[in-house]
Every structure is written in structure tokens, then in C-alpha cells.
């Protein structure tokens, strides 16, 4: 394998379609168990890899160089080599998320943000919204029993359980960072947007279906929204830039690929 995506279960991944739509290299999907991951990374028998659940932290010790962004987030989703064949790890999910909200016209600056879920995706989004100047950050998790504050670097947020969200009806940005609502469980949704009358923007990391149950609520309430499809495509084209040493060259393909996949998802749902 030269270029590809690795994770525990790549069955439903669209990464091959996205990367090969760039016409720059063949791309494989590989589902790996932990011991297989170790063997691949130790062999270094690849040129560039995208990394997904549950290995975004696991791959860090294998890197010769870790970008400051990946170190601050604590997760790597892109591995590539330099001219000396030294392995670099960085995070393009950050780039993808910001692309998604920017193109949707959603600003977090000076606004109260609620993130649903506390996994690896949440850590990336926490960093992004903090860098963009969110005034207050609340993270909801099923694992939280009693609300508490936590700090990571310059970021401070309040951890709550889902029942505790009733105290945060003044949230202005709602972000789903969980797989809830993904195909085939398309009717699932963690919250009722009607309980957040101040909401000015919604982002759902789920990309299939395009119109998730959460995003359908946003449409009905005339709230600006961004789909996880935009994040998925933008993180992939950013990774392609690292793989090929071309910076942001492939970003110009984002909207073409997003439109192509959106048509497929809307037709199939």
C-alpha cells in the first residue's frame, strides 16, 4: 500500500472515492487490528496514510516529528514522509472542520458553543473553536455524572451530562461530534434544537445522510448549518497536500467532490 486509510473498520468509508477523485494516486482502505497496525507502522511500507478510529492517538509514538497542532490536540489523522524518509504526523481534521463552518458562514467568535460527545473528534473541535474565539465552551458526555470544569492548554470548558444541557439553553452554536444519526440509524438525534432558542449555527460531524435528523431540525428552524461531509472532504484534500508536498493545492477540488457525494447521499436517503 502506498496511500490509504487505516482504522479498525473501514467498511463504510468514503475516503477511497474522495482521494481517487483527485486523480493523483491510487488509494486503499485497510481495516486493521492493533497488532497489524504495529507491523505496518514499524515496516514503514507506505507513502502516506489517513488514520481514523480508534488509532488517532495510537500512531503518535511512531512519528519522528509531530506537528504542534497534532500535539496540542493529542490526535494524528495524517501520516506522511519528508525527503529524508522521516515520518511526520499532523491533524487535518482541524482544517476540515474550519473549512466546513467557514463555507457555511458560521462564526463561533464571542459565542457560547455546546459540543455533543467527548471523543477524539471533540478534542479537535475544542481546539478549533477556542482558536476562533468562542466565549464559552460546554461539552456534553454520557460518561459525566456531575458537572465539572476542565482545562487543556488555554482552553477551559464545562463538562456536563445530557440532562445538564437544560441549563445551557443560551447556547449559540451546537456541534454534534458523535456518530449518532449516521446511516442506517438516520432518525437518531441527541437533542431537540427547539430547546436552544439562541442557536445561530449547527454542525454535525455525521456525513451520511447529508441531512441528518439534527440538520433537518436546523433547516426547519432556519438555522445555518454545516455538514460533516464538508469536513470529511476538506480534511482529505488537506492530507493529499501533505502526501504530495503540494500544500493547499487540492483544496480547490473540495466543492466538486462535496457536490458529487451530496447528490449520492440525498438520492439514497
Protein Blocks (a to p, Z undefined) as FASTA:
>chain_A
ZZdcddfblklpcklmmmmmnopaccddddddfklmmmmmmnopafbdcdddfklmmmmm
mpmbdcfklmmnopafbdcddfkopacdddfklmmmmmmmmmnopafehpacddedjdfk
lmmmmmmmmmnopabdcdddfkbmbgcdddehjbccddddfklmmmmmmbfbdcdfbfeh
iafklmgcfbdfklmmkbgbdcdfbfbdfblfklmmmmmnopacddfklmmmmmmmmmmm
mmnonojmlmmmmmmmmmmmmmmmmmmZZ
